[in-house]
Amino acid sequence: MLKSKKKLILNLLLIIGLAILICFLKKSSLFKNCSVSLLKEYIKSYGMVAPIVYIVMFTFVPLTLFPDSILAISGGMVFGMIWGTLYTIIGALFGAVLSFYISRILGRSVVSKIVKNKGRYFEEGVEKKGFILILILRLIPLIPFDVISYLAGLSKIKFKDFILGTAIGIIPGILIFINIGDKSLNFKSIEFIISLILLIGLLVISLIIKKKISFNKVQQHLINKEGKNG
């Protein structure tokens, strides 16, 4: 009885804290109609602690559903290819974990208000192939990044499968967006043109795959495959 009361109080405090944080982020102009150049200047203004500020921004950006790609491009502009990639991977993983556990602790009613029906729920049985499913969704964005994290938290997918699939799956996309930010400082260079070609290639491949493969088909294929193996 005492444990259930403590859990209830903890959940209420978490809901209140998240509500305050979401209201603050939505009222703040930081993630509202914000451009890459404005984000770049904002991050740079923090000097030596800019990496920490950038990682914190990436951690909490799922609460606003602000496009991660825009923030990643600004990260490439500020920190360059190597450090920009490292900081972005750390921030993206922190954000994914936050979204996952918000769902797991607070449940569908709270998550539905955040994602606003921007994705479809995971089906029963798919958790047995959780790593593969998350990896596919990260490599081929059939659903927006943050929405995947929220919906995965509502499913029975194991956390280790979720975080491992995320850690591997986000690398190609992050490299491309960080590279664009890094090379955009000299937009007349051949390197910047190549980075744009890579981005266009990623978008075209993703669109083609999304037209041929649906989220439901991916889930059903994995469930059926698990059934045959079982």
CORCORHU-V349317 format. One record per residue. N is the residue number from 1. RES is the residue in one small letter. PHI is phi as a letter, one per 40 degrees, with the letter a starting at -180 (999 if undefined). Layout:
<<N RES PHI> <N RES PHI>>
//
This chain:
<<1 m 999> <2 l c> <3 k c> <4 s c> <5 k c> <6 k c> <7 k c> <8 l c> <9 i c> <10 l c> <11 n c> <12 l c> <13 l c> <14 l c> <15 i c> <16 i c> <17 g c> <18 l c> <19 a c> <20 i c> <21 l c> <22 i c> <23 c c> <24 f c> <25 l c> <26 k c> <27 k c> <28 s c> <29 s c> <30 l c> <31 f b> <32 k b> <33 n f> <34 c c> <35 s c> <36 v c> <37 s c> <38 l c> <39 l c> <40 k d> <41 e c> <42 y c> <43 i c> <44 k c> <45 s c> <46 y c> <47 g f> <48 m c> <49 v c> <50 a d> <51 p d> <52 i c> <53 v c> <54 y c> <55 i c> <56 v c> <57 m c> <58 f c> <59 t c> <60 f c> <61 v c> <62 p c> <63 l c> <64 t b> <65 l f> <66 f c> <67 p d> <68 d c> <69 s c> <70 i c> <71 l c> <72 a c> <73 i c> <74 s c> <75 g c> <76 g c> <77 m c> <78 v c> <79 f b> <80 g g> <81 m c> <82 i c> <83 w c> <84 g c> <85 t c> <86 l c> <87 y c> <88 t c> <89 i c> <90 i c> <91 g c> <92 a c> <93 l c> <94 f c> <95 g c> <96 a c> <97 v c> <98 l d> <99 s c> <100 f d> <101 y c> <102 i c> <103 s c> <104 r c> <105 i c> <106 l c> <107 g g> <108 r c> <109 s c> <110 v c> <111 v c> <112 s d> <113 k c> <114 i c> <115 v c> <116 k f> <117 n f> <118 k c> <119 g a> <120 r b> <121 y c> <122 f c> <123 e c> <124 e c> <125 g g> <126 v c> <127 e c> <128 k c> <129 k b> <130 g d> <131 f c> <132 i c> <133 l c> <134 i c> <135 l d> <136 i c> <137 l c> <138 r c> <139 l c> <140 i b> <141 p c> <142 l c> <143 i b> <144 p d> <145 f d> <146 d c> <147 v c> <148 i d> <149 s c> <150 y c> <151 l c> <152 a c> <153 g c> <154 l c> <155 s c> <156 k c> <157 i c> <158 k c> <159 f d> <160 k c> <161 d c> <162 f c> <163 i c> <164 l c> <165 g c> <166 t c> <167 a d> <168 i c> <169 g c> <170 i c> <171 i c> <172 p d> <173 g c> <174 i c> <175 l d> <176 i c> <177 f c> <178 i c> <179 n c> <180 i c> <181 g c> <182 d c> <183 k c> <184 s c> <185 l c> <186 n b> <187 f c> <188 k c> <189 s c> <190 i c> <191 e c> <192 f c> <193 i c> <194 i c> <195 s c> <196 l c> <197 i c> <198 l c> <199 l c> <200 i c> <201 g c> <202 l c> <203 l c> <204 v c> <205 i c> <206 s c> <207 l c> <208 i c> <209 i c> <210 k c> <211 k c> <212 k c> <213 i b> <214 s c> <215 f d> <216 n c> <217 k c> <218 v c> <219 q c> <220 q c> <221 h c> <222 l c> <223 i c> <224 n c> <225 k c> <226 e c> <227 g c> <228 k c> <229 n c> <230 g c>>
//
